[in-house]
């Protein structure tokens, strides 16, 4: 990457820049003509210089009278203005395009650097700062690159044209203009120097701020654990204060300069009127020329000022560019060829994994020291050693995540030291600790290891749009690989297609003991939109079986089913009113009281008064029960309908209601009270507020709600239908179709157990597990437990069937029993295929063919577990 | 049964009789009403105790596990308290309680129970009285058993 911005600009946009030049030159000619023409209009048409001797004048061969002549000249003037405007429009658009293209190129190039960074570099860089640089800091570069060459040419040309024009009219006026422009060009940049420094400081502090905020987010747990939130507040406050001081000074200077500029450009016409007027009176200058000079001067300060601006901006963005490029350019980045998509070479059969004198040294010393060993690619190798023994580093070397500083490494005839990533990434599977999961579905995460390059073009890849995208990508040095193409290499996984690979994934889930968890997630999530009709049918059949099963076991009253004309006493009032699952936030229980449609329904069924009275009673009870508790008591979170912080507010509402009556309360107060009733469950809360009359009224409102639901809200709720599948509810809720009764001891455990048994009996397991694969794992996989994240990562590595599977403490976070199951499962799955596993528990080494014992970076022992055991006892 | 009725009910217990009405109400409100089917185990000997149960309705059998199988030591009925020893003694459940008929209970969590005892000396005294009575009862039983084996 070019170290200087102009090098970068010229290298990549020379052609585009040159294409604009003719337009700029043409616009100068037009501009000069539009300056000169008014003089002719004033002198010859208006003042009639041409009509002193004749009644007509010739205009392009036509004989015109004085008025016609004036009109004709004015028309030409108009045409020139239009032409000039059009040229400017073209130039600006082309500049914009060019700038955007260059920005795209720059951003892509920087991102490309990140992908090629050596892993060690990620210990030194902050993710948020990288993101700010690519996203925000290079943004002004794009704007500038469009201007980089064209603007000085255009503005300089314009200023020179105007200058030349004024000088040509009269040398005195010309000198005045020249003097003012000179002051502008010399004094202002001096004043601006400080601005530049400030701008740079501002950039650095803002970048550090972004980094700091990211640190706060990452270290949130530490902040709470150490009660350092106030320290962090002070930190950020100091930073913001610094940014403010920089900006404060920045603005002061900026507007002083602006004032000076304005003053200079406005004082010049004053000189023109006095000096020029004097010259006209003395007859040494004609009036037309003076008017033209004033008009021309009007255009002079602007380009000069903009030129100065341009120069400042140049300095500024050059510094910015250098700062950013310095951060990214690293001697150690992998060359681009290293990552180019390539075919997989044929591996030698019966080859070996062979390390000779393998070494790794970094800034903190020698990590791996002259390690040599050999193992068949059908063998399982355990690496054992304490933390710091070099066991982890050795596995990272073998996985080729870190390039060795010495020695050689060979896998089945491939020199791993030199092999490109497209080869190593496919023939080696690696699971680290902790493994990273992308914030996508479980399925996407396990398929991630198969996306090396597009294997089939997207069906809709043809067409003009696609051609345009590819052309632009090529022009800006971006990747032309199609993201919407099929990237999943089913063949590499030994599968024929999407259906086949699903089966394979489920098999592998069982290998790592994860299938049950995914099954559980599947039951507790809703089916995906694309789930077929058969899913709905299966769930409805399961619902019926569940009902029969409960009846057979004599526990049918352990689940209170949804019934359109019954009030469900185990459900909340909100659920009873909606009689459906809210989709999105519209009918969320927290928003219900303020929802205008719900309010209308309550009003029209006269339920609002009843709910208001009920809410009032709830508030009274809550205030009575909870106001005696000390602040922060856990009961607030567990039992109260009212937040501790809101309690005083409700006390005030109750007081007002006591004084003026419920009817006189404000709308907001009434909503607050009504809102208290929605989470009320008759069976659970036992407040005695929901009687038969109340239930009947709610059922009426429920009907009214469904009947008059406006078209645009149909998507916001999915109603319960005893004979229909509810796509907004979880699979489990679809099977149960009701509420497990509260107050029945052991009901929740028993019923959830029954649902699971039933799903198995009815053959729904595969469907449910697949649904679980659609579970979104969250940022960094945070919605899964850490052991489960590791398991997903192991499935990801197994699925691509690598020649060599490398695991670095991959199961260490699991408890001993599950770790044993996972090790056994993986080794069984990899029978006859190479595995290298850095273990945290030595006793598992017994299951491996070869054991490597590391100590202080050296391989101190190797051999079968039994042999080593004999030797060392 | 609504909250008001539950409050009426727990007022009959000497432990809760003298605490403030608001506290009685809070006690009922934050306690779970649990129904056990005949044969269902309410508390199991050896488990960690996190709650006590007030029997509202039904009959409960108290048994202790012995190497030769469980021995029924007592039955409890309406208005009995079960499981308070594990709460205050920080020991595992000493006996198993099984529902003989359909049993209705109020489940009082450990935190709540402790809070009430801590804030109400009357309730604490009452608890001591109950425990003392039980100790006397056990001692009597023990001495009967010992003298029984001697003879």
Interface residues (C-beta under 8 A of the other chain):
Chain A: X555 X621 X624 X625 X626 X628 X634 X635 X638 X639 X685 X686 X687 X688 X742 X743 X744 X745 X746
Chain B: X1 X2 X3 X4 X6 X22 X23 X25 X26 X28 X29 X30 X32 X33 X34 X35 X36 X37 X40 X42 X105 X111
